[in-house]
Amino acid sequence: MRPKKILIVEDQFVAALQLKEMLKANHYEVVATADSGPDGVAMARKHKPDLILMDIKMPGNMDGIEAARILRRDLDIPSIFLTGHSKPELIERARKANPLGYILKPLYEGQIVAALEVAFKEREKEIIFHKSQQKVEKLLKKSTRELFDAGKLIAKQSNDLEQAEKALNILSGIRKGRKSSSEKQSPLN
């Protein structure tokens, strides 16, 4: 089994380096590090990690929440947020980015590894759910198409039946006409 690929987006160089060493020691592959939201988005697009450890507060116009939201929406790459902030409004905004976790700093190896293991299990469930959902959608499309085709066949058969009924009525009329004309021509005794 290949090691899980992780992207670190952290604007503090020392914290990013510590995270990188911690992850490597626990058999994760760090594909890249970035120090801003836009750089994190670019690195994720390039390296396609399995998960992103994303700092929330970073310099520039795009913070970690916005970067995580974009990556989840566009590439379906989940994040775990890392932050020193626990304000309810920040947590609520972070929740809307659909992260797989939220870790308060200072960071400890045990909590990072535990959060990653839980996140990867959740990610597995997400992937299984998405695959099941795709199968159901395929079956639904196929069933809808088959029902539509069956409806067209039934309509055609109904039309054929109506035509056959009309033909029988015409034949019946012709027979009645022959019978009545043969009765008129028969001699009276």
C-alpha positions as CSV (number, residue, x, y, z in Angstrom):
1,M,0.0,0.0,0.0
2,R,1.4,3.4,-1.0
3,P,1.9,6.0,1.7
4,K,-0.8,8.7,1.8
5,K,0.2,11.9,0.1
6,I,-0.1,15.1,2.1
7,L,0.3,18.7,1.2
8,I,1.2,21.1,4.0
9,V,0.0,24.7,3.7
10,E,1.5,26.7,6.6
11,D,2.9,30.2,6.5
12,Q,5.2,29.7,9.5
13,F,8.4,28.0,8.2
14,V,9.4,26.3,11.4
15,A,5.9,24.9,12.0
16,A,5.8,23.6,8.4
17,L,9.2,21.9,8.8
18,Q,8.2,20.3,12.1
19,L,5.0,19.0,10.5
20,K,6.9,17.6,7.5
21,E,9.4,15.7,9.8
22,M,6.5,14.5,12.0
23,L,4.6,13.1,8.9
24,K,7.6,11.5,7.4
25,A,8.4,9.8,10.7
26,N,4.9,8.3,10.6
27,H,5.2,7.0,7.0
28,Y,3.2,9.7,5.2
29,E,4.5,11.2,2.0
30,V,4.7,15.0,2.1
31,V,4.3,16.0,-1.6
32,A,5.0,19.7,-1.1
33,T,4.7,22.6,1.3
34,A,3.1,26.0,0.6
35,D,3.0,29.2,2.6
36,S,-0.1,30.9,1.2
37,G,-3.6,30.1,0.1
38,P,-2.9,30.6,-3.7
39,D,0.4,28.7,-3.4
40,G,-1.5,25.9,-1.7
41,V,-4.1,25.7,-4.4
42,A,-1.4,25.7,-7.1
43,M,0.6,22.9,-5.3
44,A,-2.6,20.8,-4.8
45,R,-3.4,21.1,-8.5
46,K,0.1,20.0,-9.4
47,H,0.6,17.2,-6.9
48,K,-2.9,15.9,-6.3
49,P,-2.4,15.0,-2.6
50,D,-4.8,12.7,-0.7
51,L,-5.2,15.3,2.0
52,I,-4.1,18.8,2.9
53,L,-3.0,20.1,6.4
54,M,-4.2,23.7,6.0
55,D,-3.4,26.6,8.3
56,I,-6.4,28.9,8.4
57,K,-4.7,32.3,9.0
58,M,-2.3,33.2,6.2
59,P,-1.1,36.4,4.6
60,G,-2.7,37.7,1.4
61,N,-6.2,37.8,0.0
62,M,-6.9,34.0,0.3
63,D,-6.9,32.4,3.7
64,G,-6.8,28.7,4.3
65,I,-10.6,28.3,4.5
66,E,-11.0,29.8,1.1
67,A,-8.2,27.7,-0.4
68,A,-9.7,24.5,1.2
69,R,-13.1,25.4,-0.1
70,I,-11.8,25.8,-3.7
71,L,-9.8,22.6,-3.5
72,R,-12.7,20.6,-2.1
73,R,-15.1,21.9,-4.7
74,D,-12.8,21.7,-7.8
75,L,-10.6,18.7,-7.0
76,D,-12.4,17.0,-4.2
77,I,-9.3,17.1,-2.0
78,P,-10.2,17.3,1.7
79,S,-8.4,19.3,4.3
80,I,-7.7,19.3,8.0
81,F,-7.5,22.8,9.4
82,L,-4.7,23.8,11.7
83,T,-5.2,27.0,13.7
84,G,-4.5,28.8,16.9
85,H,-8.0,30.3,16.7
86,S,-11.2,28.9,18.1
87,K,-13.7,31.7,17.7
88,P,-17.2,30.3,16.9
89,E,-17.6,32.4,13.7
90,L,-14.2,31.1,12.4
91,I,-15.2,27.5,13.2
92,E,-18.6,28.0,11.5
93,R,-16.9,29.5,8.4
94,A,-14.4,26.6,8.4
95,R,-17.2,24.0,8.7
96,K,-18.7,25.3,5.5
97,A,-15.5,24.3,3.6
98,N,-16.3,20.6,4.5
99,P,-13.0,19.8,6.3
100,L,-12.2,16.3,7.7
101,G,-10.9,17.9,10.9
102,Y,-10.0,21.0,12.9
103,I,-6.9,21.0,15.1
104,L,-6.0,23.7,17.5
105,K,-2.3,24.8,17.9
106,P,0.1,24.0,19.4
107,L,0.4,20.8,17.4
108,Y,1.4,17.5,18.9
109,E,2.4,14.4,17.0
110,G,-0.2,12.2,18.6
111,Q,-3.1,14.5,17.8
112,I,-1.9,15.0,14.2
113,V,-1.5,11.2,13.6
114,A,-4.9,10.5,15.2
115,A,-6.6,13.2,13.2
116,L,-5.0,11.9,10.0
117,E,-6.1,8.3,10.7
118,V,-9.7,9.4,11.4
119,A,-9.7,11.7,8.3
120,F,-8.5,8.9,6.0
121,K,-11.2,6.5,7.3
122,E,-13.8,9.2,6.7
123,R,-12.3,9.8,3.3
124,E,-12.6,6.1,2.5
125,K,-16.3,6.3,3.5
126,E,-16.8,9.3,1.3
127,I,-15.3,7.6,-1.7
128,I,-17.4,4.5,-1.2
129,F,-20.5,6.6,-0.9
130,H,-19.7,8.5,-4.1
131,K,-19.1,5.3,-6.0
132,S,-22.4,3.9,-4.7
133,Q,-24.1,7.1,-5.7
134,Q,-22.7,6.9,-9.2
135,K,-23.8,3.3,-9.6
136,V,-27.4,4.3,-8.4
137,E,-27.4,7.2,-10.9
138,K,-26.3,4.9,-13.7
139,L,-29.0,2.3,-12.8
140,L,-31.6,5.0,-12.6
141,K,-30.6,6.4,-16.1
142,K,-30.6,2.9,-17.5
143,S,-34.0,2.1,-15.9
144,T,-35.5,5.3,-17.1
145,R,-34.3,4.7,-20.6
146,E,-35.7,1.1,-20.5
147,L,-39.0,2.4,-19.2
148,F,-39.2,5.0,-22.0
149,D,-38.4,2.3,-24.6
150,A,-41.0,0.0,-23.1
151,G,-43.5,2.8,-23.2
152,K,-42.8,3.4,-26.9
153,L,-43.1,-0.3,-27.6
154,I,-46.5,-0.4,-25.7
155,A,-47.7,2.6,-27.7
156,K,-46.7,0.9,-31.0
157,Q,-48.3,-2.3,-30.0
158,S,-51.4,-0.5,-28.9
159,N,-51.5,1.3,-32.3
160,D,-51.0,-2.0,-34.1
161,L,-53.9,-3.5,-32.0
162,E,-56.1,-0.6,-33.0
163,Q,-55.2,-1.1,-36.7
164,A,-55.9,-4.9,-36.4
165,E,-59.3,-4.1,-34.7
166,K,-60.2,-1.8,-37.6
167,A,-59.3,-4.4,-40.1
168,L,-61.4,-7.0,-38.3
169,N,-64.3,-4.6,-38.2
170,I,-63.9,-4.1,-42.0
171,L,-63.7,-7.8,-42.6
172,S,-66.7,-8.4,-40.4
173,G,-68.6,-5.8,-42.4
174,I,-67.6,-7.4,-45.7
175,R,-68.7,-10.8,-44.4
176,K,-72.1,-9.4,-43.3
177,G,-72.4,-7.7,-46.7
178,R,-71.7,-11.0,-48.5
179,K,-74.1,-12.9,-46.3
180,S,-76.9,-10.5,-46.8
181,S,-76.3,-10.3,-50.6
182,S,-76.2,-14.1,-50.9
183,E,-79.4,-14.3,-48.9
184,K,-81.0,-11.9,-51.4
185,Q,-79.9,-14.0,-54.4
186,S,-81.0,-17.4,-53.1
187,P,-84.2,-18.7,-54.8
188,L,-87.3,-19.1,-52.7
189,N,-88.8,-22.5,-52.4
